[in-house]
Amino acid sequence: MSSGIVAEFFELKADSGADLLAMQMGDFYEFFGEDAELVGEELDLKISERSSGGERYAMAGVPVDELTPYIKALAERGHRVAVADQRDEDGDIVREVVRIVTPGTLLETDRSDAQYLASVACDGEDAYGLAVCDVTTGRFRATTLSGGDAAARTLSELYRFDPVEVLPGPRVRSDDDFLASVREELNARLTLHETEAFAPGRARHRLVEQFGDAPESVGLSETAVAAAGAAIDYVEATGVGALASITRIGAYEPDDHVAVDATTQRNLEVTEPMTPGGRTLFGTIDHTETSAGGRLLREWLTRPLRRAGTLEARHDAVDALLGDALVREGIAEALSGAYDVERAASRAVSGSADADALLRVRETLALVPDLYERIDGSPELADSPAAALFAELDRAAIADLRSELEALADDPPKTLHEGGLIERGYDETLDELVAHHEAALEFFETLEEREKRRHGFSRVTVGRNKTDGYYVQIPKSEAGSVPEEYEGIKTLKNAERYVFEALREKEREIFRLEEKRGEREYEAFCRLRASVADRADLLGAVGRALAELDAYCSLATHAARQGWTRPELADERVLDIEAGRHPVVETETQFVPNDLYLDRERRFLLVTGPNMSGKSTYMRQAALVTLLAQVGSFVPADSARVGMVDGIYTRVGALDELAGGRSTFMVEMEELSNILHSATDESLVVLDEVGRGTATYDGISIAWAATEYLHNEVGAFALFATHYHELTSLAEELPRVENVHVAVAGEPNAAVEAGTETETSTETEPSTDAASNGGVTFLRTIEPGATDRSYGVHVADLAGVPAPVVDRAGEVLRRLREERAIEARGGDSGAPVQTVFDLGSGEFHSDDGHPDGDDAVGESASDDGDAGAVDPEAAAVLDEIRETALAETSPVELMNRVGEWQRRLGEEPDADDRASGGERNG
């Protein structure tokens, strides 16, 4: 076991509960053992060794003045880092942990994204409390989510806020499924804070201590109080000083926002691309100039609203900025010089803001009157919500703070103790010290010339460094002429350095003055910083106004560039889009617009058409137009009338999650289940294929039942793309279902259709506005009615599948359609076998109609020879099917019944059949 300094290190680390410990040893903070190896690798620090107790330990260190950037880098990588400072107590060195920097309590971040710490509590039944806090801005909000889907809704809220650290309460910790979902959906650290912090009584006390008012006054439930109180307790426990910046708590209602769960956000690529390097909606429309504006726009996109008044105000602001391009461009140029004053205020409150941060605050405050004049002088903007942003600001208080910050030097030093921070006129005592200091410096400024005259030296250099202090340097060639009062202190290659008594006296005087000046300047700077901290609410209001203006300008700029239009928010249930476009795809290629109309009598569109023809894009653009309208943005369409939705749900393909024991089909069914449980008659549902991951009849059954359930029970607006043409017949039976398809021009390539050998097209990518192959062109336009075929073989040809495969597929397809015999090539016998593939049974039959196999004949007739008799079990199944009330049967129950019926009829595919079915239809 180690002893001494290393033992102290490990003991402090164990007591802190942190991942890493930085322990002060003189002028350095040191890491030992595995900590040293980790920081050495991640931060490129030099690793040495230290012996302790007969063992050797890796050691890495950073200078005391340079710790902050290293701690910041480690916290941003997800580590909890404890910092142990040392102090002198009666000659003994004592070390103790003074703070623990965590991902959710890091103040000194350069990242523009919000940096939320989230806390989740549960009452053990059906209510979750959620609190989110961004210590870099002081924003703190809490809410309650209740009901049977509370856990799923809480996960959706967490996904929207995208916290960097999550504190699960004691009951939440016992929910393995919930924690697994948090780990899967979020790139956040899970931290177990002490259980007592979530106790309602203690949590309520912490909130009253922090905010003064009882939490009930802002509408927080007991469960929300538990989450919020635990978050406050955790921030205080870290000791990073961030608690002082959290001065207000606000309750919010999730029901004010559109439900857009993690799956939908990924499928629509709102903020993250589905494939590496892909473009997102946020990345496409983000033209913000400030980090705060970018954060706000991102939040709007992930948390669309259902509040018509707020949305109309946003549309008004974008409309006004769109109407005055010159002013909009001037505003954007001015905003490019704005600083993140909300974060600066938070750092000022915590005492960590440096001189550069205060200087940037001053520069940003100077922008406010300029921006106000630009807006007020524009006929388009003067009466818009953009003008209201600045009308509500206390411009007199802004001017006072800006004036006070004029005391800060224009080019302050990086450190706060070396002087040069404060201009003259702010502090009379400081001014006197500066005058004395400058007078003392004159001694050294003229010393070189005086010494040359006094002693006849040809060259004298006066210098100063940390080792020697002030000195005079004489060439070696003249060293023999130095006076006796000169005392040599260092010999160089070509010169000697000396000091003398008068020099030392002036040096001591200057050092005293510099120390006093530095202390006084630091005190003056702290007063300036305190003034900024005292006006944190003012700076928060300024920061929010600038961020909102920036977000408006970004939306207006993109609308101007792409020709977007203002949507009409309708009171009734309607989605009427004329010449709609996909907001991302339209920026990358020539785009074919399409119309869409849904209302109470036309709620469900079955979308059919070939692969690569644009079905998915059509459906996604409908969802994105709806989302953008409820963000407050203009939309990519000639016109759009949007009845506000309460949720947007999508199911767009899936990948195997084998590590979690879930196949493609299981993921697909879980997503479908979530939609069928969560969507309401005020939701928008987008389904891009359902049931394609299993055997054909299983898949059709599930898709059929899901369609009926969405139509009959849920009543949501729905767009369902499918290759199961059997579903199109539902439009004749269900009154609110209609068929639409992607138009195809021309006739299929005759050679492909016939299965005869032909030269494969060299075109492997669709053209910008249509994809073609042989005689077929995919027009990308949506027309009424169902398509007549899937054109899968032609898409294979278009994609460059080898010609023999395409030709053989065409031949098999033609024979299947004609119910003609197919030669199964390559059998063990080596001879072609004439067979017919029966889609109903999923088996090959010989020409005489019997299933292939040695005992086919024996199995073809019943024991009594009556080939026409109906099997009693089959008759029973038919009766059960007739008696099943589809409208009263859940999709999952219906799936189970279908499986049971198949088993009783002897038609349930075995594991190999299901696997092959998935490959054929996936």
N, C-alpha and C positions, 0 to 999 in steps of 0.2 A: 504494500500500500504506500502511495506517495505521501510525503510529508512536506511541511513548509508552505511555500507560495503556491505550488501546484495543488496541494491538498486544500488550501483555502479556496482556490479557483473552483474545484469540483464541489466543495461544500456550498459555496454561494450559488452555483448553478443549480444544484439539486433543490435548494430552498426556493429558488425563483420559479421553478417549473417551466423555464424557457427552453427553447431549442438550442440556443447559443448564448454565450456570455462573453462580453467584452469587459475585462477587468483592468482598471487603471494601475499602472506601475510606473510612477514618476511621470515622465513626459510622453508615455505611450499607453495605449490600451492593448492588452495582450489577449490572445486566444491560445488555448492549450489542447493537446490531444486531438480527438476527432474534430473538435470545433476548428482547430487550426488547419487541419487538412481540408475541411469543407470550405472555409473562407479563402484558403489559399487557392483552391481549384476554381471556385466561383468568381472570385474577385481578383485573381491573378496576383496574390500576395506572395512574397518570398517566405518559404518555410524553413525555419532553423530547428534546433533542438535545445532542450534544457534538461539537466539532470536533477532529479529530486527523489530522495529516499532510495537511492541505488538504482532507479529506473530512469529511462530517457523518454521524453515526451516531445512531440511536435509542438512548435511554437510559431505564431505569426502575430505581427502587431502593426498598428497604425498610430501616427502621431496624435496627440490629444486634440490638436486644432483641426485635424482632418477626419475625425470619426464620423461626422454627420453623413457625408455621401456614401460611406461604406455601410452604415446602418440602414440608410434609405434603400440601397441596392438589395440588401439582404431581406428587408421587410417586403419589398416589392416582389421578391421571389417566393414569398409565402412563409418566411421564417419569423418566429417570435424571438427577439434578441433582447436579453437583459444587459443593462449597463451598470457596472459597479464602480463608483467613484471612491477615491481615497481622501482622507483628511488626517491632519495631525492633531492628536489629543495628548497633550503633555509629553510630547516627544515620541509617542507611539503612533504608528501608521495604522489607521482603522479603515477598513473597506466595507461598503454595504451597497446593495442594489438600490439604485435611486429611481429607475424607470425600466419599463419593459416595452419596447417598440414592437408593435404587431401590424399585420397588413391593414387592419381596420382602424388603427389609431395613429398611423403615420401622417405627420403634418407636412413634412418637407418633401412633398412629391412633385415631380415635374410632369406627371401624366395629366393629360387634359380630361380624361374620363372621370366621372364621379367615383368616389372611393367609399362605398357604403359598408358600414358595419351593421349586420342584421341580427336581431334577437327574436327567437321564436318560442312561444309558450303554448301549452295546451291544457285545457281543463279536464282532460281524460275522457271527454265525451265527444261533442261535435263542434267545439269552438277552439279556434286558434287565435292567439294574439301575436301580432307582428310589429316590430319596431325597427326602423331603419334610420341610421345616423351617418352623416358625412362630416367627419370632424374637420375636414379641410375648409368647409364653408359654414359649419354650425347648423346645417339643416337637420331637423329631427322630426320624424313623423311616425304615427302609430295607428293601427287599425285592428278591427276584429273581423274574422271570417268564420262563419258558422254554417251549419247544415250538413247534410250527408256528404257533400263534395268539398267540405272545408279544407281537407288535406290537399286535394288537387289544386284548389284555388290558391292556397298558401304557396304551393310550389310555383304556380304561375306568377304570383306577385314577386317571389324571390327572383325568378328568372328575369322579370322586367327590370328590377333594380340592379341585378347582377352584382351582388355584394362581393367584396374581397375576403370577408371573414363572416362566419355565421356562428352564433351562440345558441345551441339547442337547449331548451329547458329540460328538466328532469323527465317529464313524461314524453317529450319528443325524443329523447335519447333512447327510450325503450322501443321506439317504432323503427325497426330495421328497414322496412320498406321506404319509409319517408327519408331516412338518412341516406339510403342507397340512391334514391332519386336526387337528393341534393348533391351527392358526389358525382352522379352521372350528368346532371344538367348544368351544374355551376362549376366555375373555376375558382372555388372559394376554399379557404381554410376553415375546417370545423374545429372550434375551440370549446372545450368543456369548462365553463365557468362554474363557480361554486353554487351548489343547489340552493342554499339559503337566499341567494340574491333574487331568486324567482318567487320567493314567498310573497303573497300579496301584501301583507302588512309592511314588511321591510321595503318592498318595491315602491309602495305608495309613499312611505316616508322619504325615500331617496328622491322621488319626483317633487315632493313638496319642498324639500331642501334645495333642490336645483332650480325650480321655477317659481316657487312662492305659492302659486295657486294649487288647489287640490286638483288632481287629474280629472275628476268627474266634471270639472268646469269646462273642459274641452271635449267632453263626450267619450272618454275612454272607459271601456269595460274593465272588469277585474282582470281578465286574461290579457288584455292589451297593456294594462298597468304592470302586470308581472313581466312582460317582455320589455317594456320601456324602462322600468326600474332596474332590471338586470343589466341592460345596456349602459345606463348611467353608472351603475356600480362598477362595471368592467372598465369603462374608460377611466374612472378615478383610480382603480386599482393599478392600472399600468403606470401611473405617475408621469405621463408624457406632457401634462399640462394642457391637454386638449379640452378638458371639461369646461374651462372658463369660456370657451367660444360657443358653447351650446346654451343659448339664452332663451330659446322659444321652442315649445312643443306644439305640434299641430296634429289633430286627428283628420284622417281622410277616409272617404268611403270608396271601397273598391267598385261598388255598383255604379259609381259615376264614370267608370272607365269601361271600354270595350274589352271583353275577355279575348285575349290573344295569347294562347298558351305557348309553351316552348316549342312544341312540334310545329305549330303554325308559323311561328316566327322563323324557324329554320326553313320550313318548306317555302315560305315566301321570301326568304333571304333578306329579312328586314335589316339586320345588322351584321349577320355572319353569312358568308357564302357556303353553299352546300358542297362545293368542290374547292380545293386550294387554288387561290389566285382568281377566283370568281368575283364578280361585282355584286355589291349589295344595294338595296334601296337607299340606305343612309349614305353610302359612299357616292352614290350617283347624284343625289340632290343636295349634298352638303357643300355649300359655298360660304360657310361662316368664316369670319375673320378672327374670332376669339375662341379660346378654349371653352369659356363659359357658354358662348353661343352654341358651340358644337355639342356640349353636354346637354343643353336644353333641347335642341332639335332631336337628338337621339332619344331623350326621354319622351318627347311628344310622339315619336314614331312607335315606341314600344308600349306606350300607354295612351292609345286614342281615347277620345272623350265621348260622352253621351250628353253633354251639356250644350244645348243649342245656342244659348247666349254667348258662351265663351267661344264657341266655334265661329259664330257669325262675326264676332269681334276680330278674331284672327283672320278670317277671310277679308274683312274690311281693311285691315292693316296691309295685307299682301296686295290687295287691289289698289290701294292708294300708292304704295311703293312701285307697283307695276306701272302706274300711270305717269310717274315722273322719273324717268330713267336717269336724268342728269343728277338730280338730288340723290337718288338711290346710290349711284356710283360714288358720289361725294361722301355719303354716309359710310359706305363700305371702306373707302380709303381712310377716313378718320378712325373707324373702328379697328383698323389694322394696327394702330398704335396703342390700343387699350390693353390694360393689364387685368389680371384676374383679381379684382379688388375684394371680392368676397373671401377668397382664400387668403389674401394679404391681411384682411381684418382678423380672420381666425388666428393667423400666426401672430399678429400683434397682441391679441388677447392672451395667447399662451406665452408671450414673451420670447418667441423665437424668430420674429421678423427681423431681417437685417436692414442695413441702410439702403441697399438697392431696392428692396421691396417697398420701402416708404417713398423712395424717389419715384418709382413707377406709379404708386398711388397718386402722388402729386401730378404727374404727367397725365394720368387718366382723368382726374378731376377737372383738369384744364379742358378736356374734350367736351364736357357736359354743356357749357354755354354755346360752344360752336355747333354741336349737334342740335341743340334746341333752336338756334337761329336758322339752321338749314331747314328743319321741319316746319317751323312757324312761318317761314317765308315761302313755303310751297303751297299753292292753292289746293293741290291734291291731298297734301298731308296735314295741313293745319288743323283740320277738324277730325282727323282719323285717330284710331286707337294708338298709333305710333306717337302722336302728339301727347296723348293722355299719359303715356309712360313718363314723360318729363314734367308734365304739369303737376304730377303728384309728388315730385321730388322737392326737398327743402333746398332750393338753390342758394339761399343766404348761408345756411350751415355749410354747404359744400364750398362756397367761396371762403368762409372763415377757416376751414380746415386746410384748404389749399394754400391760403395765405400763411398760416402757421408753418406749414411744411416748406415754405420758402427758406426757412432757417437751415435746411439741409443742404450740404454742399452739392454742387452740380455733378461732381465726379468723386463720390465718397470712396474711401479705401474699403477693401474687402473685409478687414477685421474692424472691430468696434472699439479697440483700446489704444490705437496708435495715433490718434489725432487726425485732424483734417476732415471731421464729420460735419462740423457745424460752422455756418457762416457767422461773421461778426454782426452784432446787433441783437442777438437772441438772448444772450446771457452776459450781464455786465462783468461779473467776476471772471468768467471765461475770457472775455475780451481783454481784461487786464493781464491775465496769465499769458495769453497769446502775445501781447505786446512785449512783456518781459522776455518771453522765450525768443521772439524774433530779434530783440536787442542783444540777447546773449549770443545768438547765432552769428551776429555781425563780427564777433571776435574771430570766429573761424573763417568767415568769408574773406576777411582781409589778412588772415594770418600768413598766408603764403607770400604775399608781397612784402609784408613787414619783415619776415625772417630772411628773405633774400636781400633786403636792404641792410638789415642789421649785421648779417654775417657774410655777405658777399657771395652767397651760393648762386650758381648759375641756374639751378633748378631745384624747386622744393614742391613736394606734393603733400597736401593735407587730406587725410582720409579718415574713415570711421568704419568699423565692423564690429560684430558681436563679440569677437575674441579679444581684440586689442583696444576697443574703444576708439577715442580720437588719437591721432598720431601725426607726426611729420615724417616724411620719407625723403632721404638724401641719397644721391648716387654714391656708389662706393668710391668713386674717384675723388670725392670731396669729403669722405668720412673723416679724414685726418684733420679737417678744419672745423669740426663741430665744437661748440663751446662746452665748458665743463658742466653747465646746467642740464645738458642733454643726457638722458638716460636711455641707453639702447634696450630695446625690447624684442627685436626680431631681426635676423639677418636673412636677406633674400639673395638671389643669384647676382643681381647687379645693384642692389641698394640696401640701405640700413633704415630701420624704423626707430624713431625716438619719441620720448615724451619728456616734459619738463613741468615744473611745479605750477606755473601760471596756466599752462594748458590743462593740468589736472583739476585745478580749482574751477576753471570755466566748465570743464566737462561735468564735474559734480553739480555745478549750478544748473546746467542744462538738463542733466538727468532728473534733478528734483523738479524742475519746471515741466519737463515732459511728462513725468509721472502725475503731477498735479493737473496738468492740462488734459491728459488722457482720462483721468478720473472724472474731471469736470465735464469734459465733452461726452463721456459715456452717460453721466447723469443727465445732461441736456438731451442726449439722444433718447434715453429712456423716458423722459418727459414727453418728447415728441411721439414716441411709440405708444405711450399711455394715452395721449390725445387721440391717436388713431383707434386704439382699443375702445376708448370711451364712446367713439362714434361708429362702433361696429354695425349697429343697426342701420345707420345712414349709409355706410359703405355697402351693406348688404342690399339695400334698396337700389343704390346706384348700380351695383353689379347685376342685379336681376333685370333692371331696365335696359342696360346695355346688352345683356344676353338675349333678351326678348326681341329687341330691335334687330340684333344680328340675325336671329333665327328668321324673323320676318323678311329681312333683306335676302337671305339665302333662298327662301321659298319663292320670293318675287323674281329673283335673278334666274332661277331655274325655269319658272313659268314663262319668262320672257324668251329664254333661249330655245325652249322646246314647244312653244305655242300652246301651253296648257290653259285651261279655262276654269272659271270659278264654278264650283258645283252648287246646285240648289239643294238645300237641306229640306226635305219634304216631311210633312207631318204624317202622311199615310205610309203604309208599307209598299214601297216601290223601289226598284233599281232600274233606272232608264238611262242607258249610256249610248250616246250616238258617236260612232267612229272612235271607239275606245282603243287605247294602245297600252302596251306593257311599258312602264316607266323606265325600266333598265334596258330591255331589249331594243327599244326604239333609238337609243343612243349609240347602238353598236351596229345596226344594219337598217336597210330600207324596210319599212314596216307596213303591213297590210292591216288597216284598222277594221274593227268589227263592231256591230251594234249588239246591244243586249237589252232585253226587257223582261222584267219580272214584276208581278204584282200579286195581290191576294188570290186571284183566279189562275195565275200562271206562275207557280212557285218552283217548279222542278223541271230542269232541263236535262234530258238524256243526250249526251254529246257523243256522237259516233264519228268515225273517220279513221283513215290510215295512221299508223305511227309516223312521226316526224311531220305531220301535216299541220300542227299548231293547236291541237286540243288543249294541251296543258297550258300553253301560253295564254290562250283565250280565257281559261278559267282563272288562272292566277291573276291576270290583269283585272278581272272583275273584282277579285278580293282586294287587290292593291288600290284600285280606284276607290272602293268603299273605305278602306283604311285611311287613305290620304284625305278624303273628304272629312273624316272624323278626327283627323289630326289638326285640321285648319288650313290645309294646303289646297292649292289649285290642283287639277287632275288632268291626266293625259287623255283628253277626249275633246270632240267638238262641243259637246254639251253633256251634262250629267245631272240627273235628279236622283238624289239618294235619300231614302228613308233610313234614319239612323238604326243601326243594329246593336244588339247587346253583346254579340260575340262573333268572331270569325274563326271557323274551324276547318282545318284541311287534313286530308290524308293523301299524300303524294309519294307513293313508293316507299320502300324501306330497305335497309341493309340487314344482313344477318348480324345478330349480337350473340355470337356463339359463346363468348366468354361469360355472358350472363345467362347462358342456357336458353336463349330465345332465338328461334329461327326467323327468317323473313316473314313467314306466314303468321307466326305468333305476334310479332311486332305489329303487323298489319291489323290483326284482329284486336289487339289492345288499343290501337289508335281508333279503330272503328267503334269499339266499346265506349271509349271516352267521349267521342262525338255524340253517340246515341244517348248517353246519359246526361251530357252537359248542354247540348244545343236546345234552344227554345224556339217558339214561333217567331221570335224577333232576331234570330241568328242568320248568318250566312254560312253555308256548308259547301266545301269544295272537295269532291271525291274523285281522285284520278286513279281509277281502277280499284275494284274491291273483289277479292276472291281469286285473284290470278295466281296466288302462290300455292294452290292445292289442285286436286283433280278437277276436271272440267265441270262435272255435274255438282260437286260440292260447291265450287266457286259460284256457279250460276245460282244455286239455291240461296247462298248467303247474300249475294248481290240483290237478288229478287226480294228477299225478305227485308233487307235493309232499306231498299227503295220504298216498299210498302210502309214500313215503320216510320221513315222520315216523312212520307206523304200523309199518312193517316194519323199518327200519334204526335209527332214533333211539329210538323207544319212549318219548318224553316224554309227559307230560300235555299235551293240546292242546285248545284251543277255537278253532274255525275258523268264522267267520261268512261266509256266501257267498250270492250271488244265483244262482249256477249250480246250478239244481235237479238237473242231471244228476249232481252229486256225491253227492246223497243216496242213490243206488243203491249206493254203496260200503258203506253200513252193512249191506247184505245179504251182502256178500262178505268184508269185513274184520272179523274177530271182535271187535276191541276198539274199533270205531267205532260210535257211536250217533247218531241224529238227535234233535235237540230244536228247538223252534220257539217264537217269540213268538206267544201266542194272539191271535186276532182274533175279535171277537164281531159277529154280524149278517151281513147280506149286502151285497155291494158296491152302491153307488148305481146303480140300474138305468139311469138316464139316462147316467151316465158310462160304465158297462159297454157300453151300446148305442151310445154315440157320438152320442146326440141332444143337442141344445142344452138346457142347464139353467143355472139360476142358481148361480154359484160360491159356495161357502161363504165367509163372511167371517172364519172362524176361521183365522188364519195361524200360530198357535202351539199346540202340544199342551197339553192340560190337565195338571194336576199329576200325576194318576195314570193317565190314559189319553188317547189322542188319537183323535178321531173325525171322520168325514167322511161325510155322508149316512147310509147304513145300516151303515157299518163303524166299529168302535171297536177301537183298538189297546190291549190290556189290560195290556201290560207284564209279563205273567206267562209263565214258561217251562214248556212242556208237552212230553211225549214226542212223537216223530215229526217228520216234515218238514212244512213249510207247503205249501199247495196253489197258491200264487201269490205274486207280489211286491208287488202292490197299488201299483205305481209310479205309475200314472195317478191313483190316489186321493190319493197323497202330493202329486203335483203340484197337484191341486185344493186340497188342504189348505194348500199353501204359497202359494196365490194366483196361480198361473199363469193368464193370461187364458183366459176361458171358451172362445173358439174353438179355442185350442190343445188344451185338455183334451178338448173334445168330439171333435176330429179324432183325437187320440191314442187315445181310447176306441174309435172306429170302426175305425181301422187295427188296433188290438190284437185286436178281435173277429174281423176278417176274416183276420188272420194265424193265429189259433187254428183257424179253420174252414177254412184253406187256400183261402179264396175270393179272387176277384179284387179288386184295389185300384185305384181311380181315382187315377192320378198327376196331381194338379191343378196347373195352371199351366205345362204344357209349352209348347214353342215354337210348336206348331201351334195352340194355343189350345183344342183339343178334348180332352175327357177320354180317357185311354188306359186300357183294361182290362188290368191286369197282375197277375201273381202273384209275390210275392217269395219266392224259394227260399232258405231259411236255409242249406241245405247248400252251395250255390254262391255265395251272396251276390249273386245277380243277379235282376233282374226278367225274367219270362217272359211272353210274350203268351198269349192264351187257348188257342192251339193247342199250348202246351207248349214252344215254341221260345224261346230267348233273344231278347230284343228286339234289333233291329238289322237293317241292310240285308241281311246275309248270314247271318241266323239259320238259314234253312232249309239252306243249304249246309253249315253246321257241325254240323247235327243228326245226320247219318248218317256212318258210316264209308265209305271209298272203295269197299269191295266190297258196300255196301248191307246188310250184316248188322248191323242195329241191336242185335241181342241179343248180339253177340260181346263177350268180355271183353278189354280192352286188355292186351297182354303186360306193359307197364310197370306198370299198376295191379295185375296179378296178382303181379308181383315185389315190389311194395311191401307187399301183403297178406301175402306169405310172410315178409317181414322183420319185419312187425309181430307175426306169430304167434311168431316165433323170438326176439323180444326178451325178455330176462329182466329184468323191471321191478325186482326186488329187488336186482339186481346192477348196475343202471345209475343213475348219479348224475342228479339233476334237471337239471343244466346240460347233460349229454350227451344226456339224453332230449329236452330242448328243441331241441338242434341237430338231432337225428334227425327230430323232427316237422317242423321247417322244411325239411329236405332232402326228406322224403316229400311235403310240400305242393308243393315246387318241381317234383318229378318228375311229380306228378299234374296240374301246371298250375293249382294252386289257391292258390298263394301270393299274398296280396293285395299290390298295389303300394303305393307310399308314400302315395298319396292315400287308398286304402282303409284302410290302417292308421291314418292320421290320423283318418278319419271313424269308424272302429271305436272309437278311443280316446275320441272325443267322445261316442259313443253309450253306451259302457259305463263311462266313468270316473266 
